[in-house]
Amino acid sequence: MTYTGQAKTPNHTAPKPAELWVYDVLEPDQISTAKPGFGRRDLNRRTVFILWALRVYVILMVILIGVQVWNALHAGA
């Protein structure tokens, strides 16, 4: 129960559901349902190859950093 005014009289209105409250607070351009969807893009083979190469590079770097951290922690033993 919430109170309104200075006399602290109870406000008996039911709280709004979260979905409606969000629409009141956010600006229209901040709501994802108001934005148009663009769908998926068709990528050419070169772009797909570059993206896969970047994925492999990131995985290799994570493994390399993990090995270096492991060696640094166990070098003092």
C-alpha positions in Angstrom: 0.0 0.0 0.0 1.4 3.4 -0.9 0.6 6.7 0.7 -0.1 10.0 -1.1 -0.3 13.6 0.0 0.8 15.1 3.3 -2.1 13.5 5.3 -0.6 10.1 4.5 -3.9 8.7 3.1 -3.6 5.3 1.5 -3.6 5.1 -2.2 -5.7 2.0 -3.2 -4.8 1.9 -6.8 -3.3 -1.4 -8.0 0.4 -1.2 -9.1 1.0 -1.3 -12.8 2.4 -4.4 -14.4 6.1 -4.1 -15.1 5.5 -4.0 -18.9 3.3 -0.9 -18.7 5.6 0.8 -16.3 8.5 0.4 -18.6 6.7 2.1 -21.4 5.9 5.0 -19.2 9.5 5.5 -18.1 11.5 4.9 -21.4 11.6 7.2 -24.4 10.0 5.7 -27.5 13.4 5.2 -29.2 14.7 3.3 -26.2 12.1 0.5 -26.5 13.2 -2.4 -28.7 9.7 -3.2 -29.9 9.5 0.3 -31.4 12.7 -0.1 -33.5 12.5 -1.7 -36.9 14.3 -5.0 -37.4 16.8 -5.4 -40.1 17.1 -9.1 -40.2 20.3 -11.1 -40.9 22.7 -10.0 -43.6 24.1 -12.3 -46.3 27.9 -12.2 -46.0 30.2 -13.1 -48.8 32.8 -15.9 -48.4 35.7 -13.5 -47.7 33.9 -11.9 -44.8 32.8 -15.3 -43.3 36.5 -16.5 -43.6 37.8 -13.3 -41.9 35.2 -13.7 -39.1 36.2 -17.4 -38.6 39.9 -16.5 -38.6 39.3 -13.9 -35.9 37.4 -16.5 -33.8 40.3 -18.9 -34.1 42.8 -16.2 -33.3 40.9 -15.2 -30.1 40.7 -18.8 -29.0 44.4 -19.3 -29.5 45.2 -16.1 -27.7 43.1 -17.2 -24.7 44.9 -20.5 -24.6 48.3 -18.8 -24.9 47.4 -16.4 -22.1 46.2 -19.2 -19.9 49.4 -21.1 -20.4 51.5 -18.0 -19.6 49.5 -17.5 -16.4 49.9 -21.1 -15.4 53.6 -20.9 -16.0 53.9 -17.7 -14.0 52.0 -19.1 -11.0 54.0 -22.3 -11.0 57.5 -20.8 -11.7 57.9 -19.8 -8.0 57.5 -23.4 -6.7 
